[in-house]
Every structure is written in structure tokens, then in C-alpha cells.
Amino acid sequence: MVSLTTYSETTLRRRARKAGYQIKKGFQRWTVGGGIWTDIWGERRTGYIVIDPTGWAVYGSFNESVTHAWQLADVEKFLKEVYESNGLKW
């Protein structure tokens, strides 16, 4: 499934910084053992993890199984919610 976003990665990174967050891009990794997750064809998947202002990863951008679980559309949705809840103009 391809997620569509209306903003570039650069724009989302800039907006994340403005709200005190960081976006990190990388291969999805197993949360236990840290090995790179691959699909049934051996292909690695790239994704994003969001770091909050205290330095912790935002749950959802990782889960019980893998890190870097979000795609850009997921990052955009999360950041819009952060902006709304903090009264910032998106």
C-alpha cells in the first residue's frame, strides 16, 4: 500500500523541528535483536521514526515488532495533530 502525502520529507522535517520533534529515516528493524526486517522476498523496507522533545521515540512510529514503522503520510498526520493540539498554524 502506497501512502500519499502532500508535503515533502524536507518540509515535514522542518515542521517537526519547529514543534520540537525529529524525524529519522531508516530501514525497519526488529525491536528485539535489532536485525533488519525483510519481507518474504528478502526486500528491506524503509520507514520513519519520530523522536519527541524529550528524546523518546513516539509510539506508533515503532511498535512491539519493528522500528521505523511509519511512512511519510503517517508522519504528516501525527505532526498535524501535534500542531493542532498546541495551537500552532499548520
N, C-alpha and C positions, 0 to 999 in steps of 0.2 A: 504494500500500500504506500503510495506516494503522498506525502503531506504537502500541502501548498501553503506558502507564507507570502505575505505582501511586502515583507521587508528583507533586506539583505542581511547576511551574517554580520557585516561590519556595523550596520545601523543598530541591530539588536545588541551587539556588544557595547556600543556607545550608550544606548539607553539603559542597559544593565548597570554599567559603571555609574551613570547618573543616579540610579536608585541604590547604589552601594553593593551591587551583585557582580559576579564574574561569570563568564561563560567559558567553559573548557570543552574543546573538541577532541575526540579520540576514538579509538576502537572500543567497542563494547567488551568488557572484561567480566569474567566470573567474579562475584563478590567473595567467594571462598576460593582461595588458591591463586587468584589474580590472572589466570591464563586468559588469552584472547578467545572470546566466544566466536564460534563459526557455525554457519548453517549446515544443512545436510550435504551441500556441495563443496564444503570447505572454504566458503567465502566469508571474509570478515565484514562486519557491519560497523560503519562509522556513526557516531551519535554525539550527543551533547550532555554535559552535566552542568548544573548551575550551583554556584557557591554563594551562600548568603553572607551578609555583612559580618557575621561572627566567625566565618571561616568554615562552616559546615556545609556539606552538600545538601541541597533541597531534596527531600524525599519525593519520589516520582521520577526525578532525573536519574535516580538509581533505585533499585528495589532489592528484594531478597535474593535475586538471581544474578543480575548484571548491573554494571555501571554504564554511564553514558547512554541511558535508555531513551532519551528524548530526541526528537527531530526538531528542526527549526520552528515548525508550526507550534510544537508543544512549548518551546521556549518563549515564543511570541505570546501565546495565550497566558502563560504564567506571568510574564512581565506586565502585560496589560492589567492583570488582576492586582499586581503589586502597585502599579501606578494608581489605579482606581482607589484602592484601599488607603493609599497615602495622600490622596488629593492632588496628585501630580497630573499635569496635562500630557496625554499620550502623544 
